[in-house]
Amino acid sequence: MPESVGRIHALVTAFKADAVIEQITFLPQGVSNENYRVDTEQGTWLVKLYGRQVPDAAIDAQRTLAQLGVCPAPVYVDKGHRCAIFAYAPGQMPSDFDGEQALIRLTQIHALPSSGAALDLHDELAGYASEPYYHPYAQALQEVVAQTQTTSEDYCFCHNDLIKENIISHRGQWQCIDFEYAQHGDRYFDLAMLTLSFKLSVEQQEWLFSQYFSALELQGNWLKFKAMQKLVAALNYFWYARHQVLHRIDEAKSSLDELIT
């Protein structure tokens, strides 16, 4: 913590030399990075200390999406010290699912032009194949892989970590945060992750699925969507198990077991 406080003071001073920090509050929601609310006489910001290099493409995407109100804007980036300052988004994690807001934010994020290497979900899954917690699901996941092949129209810019903990609700409006994994990917991944995170009923899932693909004038594949939920649940559980995120492992495993069995 003292080292982090020193980094925050240096970052804020580099951004605004006359900034006077009044309070620094650690935000415990982050798993891969450290997040802090920093209150100053000049305003309130979110400071993010990255555990790895600054995701340049994701930062650029956030600058564009912030103009649409999709997410808080990055205001200062220090790639050398792996940290950044963002506008602070007031509000809290939504307690209830808002289908209209979900639909708006999904379509706005997925409409952002993108190209380049896509996130390879099957390669990510294969990276866990030698782990003991993978073995009980190996046979079922072979079928999941076959059912979640990506077609050209499935590719778009994706958030790739669209869980409710990465959504801030304020006065009925959603803002999405934590774009570290955002890149070219499979739109079904965002849809599946969002529906699992909010534990939507079948009726809610069907509504969002229908409205989303109607809005984009695309033909949705319901079987792929349901298989993608299994893939998302597997990747969530395996990631938490590998990184020993103890407070999330049991729930993630239960979610996977419910879908696979």
Secondary structure, DSSP 8 states (H G I E B T S, - for coil): -HHHHHHHHHHHHHH-TT--EEEEEEETT-SSSEEEEEEETTEEEEEEE-SSS--HHHHHHHHHHHTTTSS--EEEEETTTTEEEEE---SB--SS--HHHHHHHHHHHHTS---SS---HHHHHHTTTTSTTTGGGHHHHHHHHHHT---GGGEEEE-S---GGGEEEETTEEEE---TT-EEEEHHHHHHHHHHHTT--HHHHHHHHHHHHHHTT----HHHHHHHHHHHHHHHHHHHHHTT-HHHHHHHHHHHHHHH-
